[in-house]
Amino acid sequence: MTITGGCHCGAVRYEAKGDALTHALCHCTDCRRHAGAPMVGWTMYKEGAVTVTKGKPKIYHSSEHGRRHFCADCGTGLFYTNAEMLPGIIDIQSATYDDPDAVPPRAHIQIAERIRWMALAHELPAYERYPPQ
């Protein structure tokens, strides 16, 4: 399987070849703050399976060993690497896939840091577009 994706403005594009090692929805504070979202989906691949095909992501040292790769033009988060904790692995933000349904998530992780209301988010009313006025 080959997955393609990229940033919001199109300046950075990538492809991932082969099967993802896993796909997890991360609730850690670092991921939430970096993405500005209540959780972030990450698919894990061997580093050699992922190629940037257009542009060059900027790299932010988010912790001693953590590196967050993002588009310097539009700010979209793309990749995460940590040579100490995840040697030889690259995480891709799964919402940046051209087809985000291609790899279903397998787990929630870092729920010790999950926002409390996220535990019940699936119980909220749902609308095709917007709630009625």
C-alpha positions as CSV (number, residue, x, y, z in Angstrom):
1,M,0.0,0.0,0.0
2,T,1.2,3.5,-0.8
3,I,-0.2,6.4,1.2
4,T,0.1,10.0,0.0
5,G,-0.5,13.2,1.8
6,G,0.6,16.7,2.6
7,C,0.1,20.0,4.3
8,H,-2.9,22.3,4.0
9,C,-1.3,24.6,1.4
10,G,0.3,21.9,-0.7
11,A,3.9,23.1,-0.2
12,V,4.9,19.8,1.4
13,R,3.9,16.4,0.0
14,Y,4.9,12.9,1.1
15,E,4.3,9.3,0.5
16,A,4.6,6.2,2.8
17,K,5.1,2.8,1.3
18,G,4.0,-0.4,2.9
19,D,1.8,-1.1,5.9
20,A,1.7,1.2,8.9
21,L,3.1,-0.4,12.1
22,T,0.1,1.0,14.0
23,H,-2.2,4.0,14.1
24,A,-2.9,5.5,17.5
25,L,-4.9,8.5,18.6
26,C,-2.7,10.4,21.0
27,H,-4.1,12.5,23.9
28,C,-0.8,13.8,25.3
29,T,-0.5,17.5,26.2
30,D,2.4,18.0,23.7
31,C,0.5,16.7,20.8
32,R,-2.7,18.6,21.7
33,R,-0.8,21.9,22.1
34,H,1.2,21.5,18.9
35,A,-1.9,20.6,16.9
36,G,-4.4,22.8,18.7
37,A,-6.7,19.8,18.8
38,P,-8.1,17.6,21.6
39,M,-6.1,14.6,20.1
40,V,-3.9,13.7,17.2
41,G,-3.9,10.6,15.0
42,W,-0.4,9.2,14.3
43,T,0.5,6.3,12.0
44,M,3.9,4.8,12.7
45,Y,6.2,3.7,9.9
46,K,9.8,2.6,9.6
47,E,11.8,5.8,8.6
48,G,12.8,4.4,5.2
49,A,9.2,3.9,4.2
50,V,8.4,7.7,4.2
51,T,9.6,10.0,1.5
52,V,9.0,13.8,1.2
53,T,8.1,14.2,-2.5
54,K,7.7,18.0,-2.5
55,G,9.0,20.8,-0.4
56,K,10.9,20.5,2.9
57,P,9.3,20.5,6.3
58,K,10.7,22.7,9.0
59,I,11.8,20.8,12.2
60,Y,11.0,22.0,15.7
61,H,12.8,20.5,18.7
62,S,9.8,20.0,20.9
63,S,11.7,18.2,23.6
64,E,15.2,16.9,24.3
65,H,14.8,14.1,21.7
66,G,11.4,14.8,20.1
67,R,11.3,16.5,16.6
68,R,8.1,17.8,15.1
69,H,8.2,18.4,11.3
70,F,5.7,20.9,9.9
71,C,5.1,23.1,6.9
72,A,6.8,26.4,7.4
73,D,4.3,28.1,5.1
74,C,0.9,27.0,6.5
75,G,1.9,25.4,9.8
76,T,0.4,22.0,9.2
77,G,2.0,19.4,11.5
78,L,3.2,16.4,9.4
79,F,5.7,14.1,11.2
80,Y,7.2,13.2,14.6
81,T,10.5,11.5,15.3
82,N,12.3,10.6,18.6
83,A,15.6,8.8,18.1
84,E,15.7,7.9,21.8
85,M,12.2,6.6,22.4
86,L,11.3,5.5,18.8
87,P,14.5,4.7,17.0
88,G,14.1,4.2,13.3
89,I,10.5,5.2,13.4
90,I,8.6,8.2,11.9
91,D,5.0,9.1,12.9
92,I,2.8,10.7,10.3
93,Q,-0.2,12.8,11.4
94,S,-2.9,10.7,9.8
95,A,-5.3,13.6,9.2
96,T,-2.8,14.8,6.6
97,Y,-3.4,11.8,4.4
98,D,-5.1,12.4,1.1
99,D,-7.4,9.5,2.2
100,P,-7.6,9.7,6.0
101,D,-9.9,6.6,6.0
102,A,-7.1,4.4,4.5
103,V,-5.6,3.3,7.8
104,P,-8.2,3.0,10.7
105,P,-6.9,3.8,14.2
106,R,-6.1,0.8,16.5
107,A,-5.8,2.5,19.9
108,H,-6.0,5.6,22.1
109,I,-2.7,6.4,23.8
110,Q,-1.6,8.7,26.5
111,I,-5.1,8.8,28.0
112,A,-3.6,9.7,31.4
113,E,-3.4,13.2,29.8
114,R,-6.7,13.1,28.0
115,I,-9.0,16.1,28.4
116,R,-11.8,14.7,30.6
117,W,-14.6,15.6,28.3
118,M,-13.0,13.6,25.5
119,A,-14.0,10.4,27.2
120,L,-17.7,11.2,26.4
121,A,-17.2,13.0,23.1
122,H,-18.9,10.2,21.2
123,E,-22.1,10.9,23.1
124,L,-22.5,14.4,21.8
125,P,-25.2,15.2,19.2
126,A,-23.9,14.9,15.6
127,Y,-24.9,16.9,12.5
128,E,-24.1,16.4,8.8
129,R,-22.9,20.0,8.6
130,Y,-24.1,22.5,11.3
131,P,-26.7,22.3,14.1
132,P,-30.1,23.8,13.3
133,Q,-30.5,27.4,14.1
